[in-house]
Amino acid sequence: MSLPAIIPVHEWVAQPDHHAMKRDRQAAFLDAISQFPGITRACNAVGLSPRTFYGSWLKDAAFKYAFDIAVQMGKDKFEELQRERAEKGWDEPKFGSKVVDFRKVGGRKIPIVETTVVGSIHRFSERLAERFLEADSPEKFARKPQTEVSVNVEIITAKLAEGRRRAAESHDALPTQPALGPATP
């Protein structure tokens, strides 16, 4: 399967109106994007191609304005959901398994296991709560910037040169050893 050819955006505008979205499709798309702000996901939810969406988005200023509002509504809804998870937490299912039967396969007994929800664990996200606190009250909760370190390059360069000079002097002061070569019999 080959990938479709990429059509430049300016060519979409020049195409006939059969690529434009009807008002009822626009309304369905705007409703979908306000529920989950992602173009591909919203297009899939209403059976629309992204190409058709972008064609209408470029041509129709009223649709573009409504789209911006719907996306912001979706973002607000998502933020509200995340804030609720940070404040109230959520229930995460806990699973349990038990052997319900055995089946004979190739002379061996294989257990048949059934997995069910046996309860739940209430979870909280401290990191999510921290992020909201940082956003809501940055003067109180924002992370402090890392300490800046200023370096005087000239001093470091001079000390490095001094160290190299000392290493060379101490190397020259070492007694020379004969080179290791093949052992003579």
C-alpha positions as CSV (number, residue, x, y, z in Angstrom):
1,M,0.0,0.0,0.0
2,S,1.5,3.4,-0.9
3,L,1.1,6.6,0.9
4,P,-1.2,9.2,-0.6
5,A,0.4,12.2,-2.3
6,I,0.7,15.2,-0.2
7,I,-1.3,18.1,-1.5
8,P,-0.1,21.6,-0.6
9,V,-2.6,23.6,1.5
10,H,-3.0,26.3,-1.2
11,E,-4.4,23.7,-3.6
12,W,-7.1,22.7,-1.1
13,V,-8.5,26.2,-1.3
14,A,-8.7,26.1,-5.1
15,Q,-10.6,22.8,-5.1
16,P,-14.4,22.7,-5.8
17,D,-16.8,23.0,-2.9
18,H,-17.5,19.2,-2.8
19,H,-14.6,19.2,-0.2
20,A,-16.4,21.8,2.0
21,M,-18.2,20.6,5.1
22,K,-22.0,21.0,5.3
23,R,-23.2,23.0,8.3
24,D,-24.6,19.8,10.0
25,R,-21.2,18.1,9.6
26,Q,-19.5,21.2,10.9
27,A,-21.8,21.1,14.0
28,A,-21.1,17.4,14.6
29,F,-17.3,18.0,14.2
30,L,-17.4,21.0,16.6
31,D,-19.3,18.9,19.1
32,A,-16.7,16.1,18.8
33,I,-13.7,18.4,19.1
34,S,-15.2,20.0,22.2
35,Q,-15.4,16.6,23.8
36,F,-11.8,15.6,22.9
37,P,-9.6,18.2,21.4
38,G,-7.7,16.3,18.7
39,I,-8.4,16.8,15.0
40,T,-7.8,13.3,13.9
41,R,-9.9,11.8,16.6
42,A,-12.7,14.3,16.0
43,C,-12.6,13.6,12.3
44,N,-12.8,9.8,12.9
45,A,-15.7,10.3,15.3
46,V,-17.9,12.0,12.6
47,G,-16.6,10.1,9.6
48,L,-14.7,13.0,8.1
49,S,-11.3,13.2,6.5
50,P,-8.8,15.6,7.9
51,R,-8.4,17.0,4.3
52,T,-12.1,18.0,4.3
53,F,-11.8,19.6,7.7
54,Y,-8.7,21.6,6.8
55,G,-10.4,22.7,3.5
56,S,-13.4,24.1,5.4
57,W,-11.2,25.5,8.1
58,L,-9.2,27.5,5.5
59,K,-12.3,28.7,3.5
60,D,-14.8,29.5,6.2
61,A,-13.9,32.2,8.7
62,A,-17.1,31.6,10.9
63,F,-16.2,27.9,11.1
64,K,-12.6,28.7,12.0
65,Y,-13.8,31.0,14.8
66,A,-16.3,28.3,16.1
67,F,-13.5,25.7,15.9
68,D,-11.2,27.8,18.1
69,I,-14.0,28.1,20.7
70,A,-14.8,24.4,20.5
71,V,-11.1,23.4,21.0
72,Q,-10.8,25.7,24.0
73,M,-14.0,24.1,25.4
74,G,-12.4,20.7,25.0
75,K,-9.2,21.8,26.6
76,D,-11.1,23.3,29.5
77,K,-13.1,20.0,29.9
78,F,-9.9,18.0,29.9
79,E,-8.3,20.3,32.4
80,E,-11.3,20.0,34.7
81,L,-11.2,16.2,34.4
82,Q,-7.5,16.3,35.4
83,R,-8.1,18.7,38.2
84,E,-10.8,16.3,39.6
85,R,-8.4,13.4,39.4
86,A,-5.8,15.4,41.3
87,E,-8.2,16.5,44.0
88,K,-10.5,13.4,44.4
89,G,-8.4,10.6,42.9
90,W,-9.8,7.7,41.0
91,D,-10.6,4.0,41.6
92,E,-8.2,1.6,39.9
93,P,-9.6,-2.0,39.6
94,K,-7.7,-4.8,41.4
95,F,-7.8,-8.1,39.6
96,G,-7.7,-11.7,41.0
97,S,-7.4,-15.0,39.3
98,K,-8.6,-18.5,40.1
99,V,-8.3,-21.9,38.5
100,V,-11.8,-22.9,37.3
101,D,-11.0,-26.0,35.3
102,F,-8.2,-28.1,33.7
103,R,-7.9,-29.2,30.1
104,K,-5.8,-32.0,28.9
105,V,-3.4,-31.0,26.1
106,G,-0.8,-33.5,24.9
107,G,-1.1,-35.6,28.0
108,R,-0.6,-32.7,30.3
109,K,-3.2,-31.0,32.4
110,I,-3.3,-27.2,31.7
111,P,-5.2,-25.0,34.1
112,I,-8.0,-22.8,32.8
113,V,-7.7,-19.5,34.8
114,E,-10.5,-17.0,35.2
115,T,-9.6,-13.4,36.0
116,T,-12.1,-11.1,37.7
117,V,-12.2,-7.7,39.4
118,V,-12.0,-8.4,43.1
119,G,-12.0,-4.8,44.3
120,S,-10.4,-1.4,43.7
121,I,-7.6,0.7,45.0
122,H,-8.2,4.5,45.3
123,R,-5.3,6.3,43.8
124,F,-4.2,9.9,43.8
125,S,-1.6,11.7,41.6
126,E,0.5,13.9,43.7
127,R,2.5,15.1,40.6
128,L,-0.7,16.2,39.0
129,A,-1.7,18.2,42.1
130,E,1.8,19.8,42.2
131,R,1.4,20.9,38.6
132,F,-1.9,22.6,39.3
133,L,-0.5,24.3,42.4
134,E,2.5,25.5,40.3
135,A,0.1,26.9,37.6
136,D,-2.4,28.5,40.0
137,S,0.1,30.0,42.5
138,P,3.5,30.2,40.8
139,E,4.8,32.7,43.4
140,K,4.3,30.1,46.1
141,F,4.7,26.7,44.4
142,A,6.7,27.2,41.2
143,R,10.0,25.4,41.2
144,K,12.9,27.7,42.0
145,P,15.4,28.2,39.2
146,Q,18.6,26.3,39.5
147,T,21.5,28.2,41.0
148,E,23.6,29.9,38.3
149,V,27.3,29.3,38.3
150,S,29.5,31.9,36.6
151,V,32.8,30.7,35.4
152,N,35.9,32.8,34.6
153,V,37.3,31.0,31.6
154,E,40.7,32.7,31.9
155,I,41.3,31.5,35.4
156,I,40.3,27.9,34.5
157,T,42.5,28.0,31.4
158,A,45.5,29.3,33.5
159,K,45.0,26.6,36.1
160,L,44.7,23.9,33.5
161,A,47.9,25.1,31.8
162,E,49.7,25.1,35.2
163,G,48.5,21.5,35.9
164,R,49.7,20.3,32.5
165,R,53.1,22.0,33.1
166,R,53.5,20.3,36.5
167,A,52.5,16.9,35.0
168,A,55.1,17.3,32.2
169,E,57.8,18.2,34.8
170,S,57.0,15.3,37.0
171,H,56.9,13.0,33.9
172,D,60.3,14.2,32.9
173,A,61.6,13.6,36.4
174,L,60.7,9.9,36.3
175,P,63.5,7.5,35.6
176,T,63.2,6.1,32.1
177,Q,62.7,2.4,31.9
178,P,63.9,0.3,29.0
179,A,61.2,-0.5,26.4
180,L,59.7,-3.9,26.8
181,G,60.5,-6.1,23.9
182,P,60.6,-9.7,23.1
183,A,62.4,-11.7,25.8
184,T,65.8,-12.9,24.7
185,P,66.7,-16.5,25.4
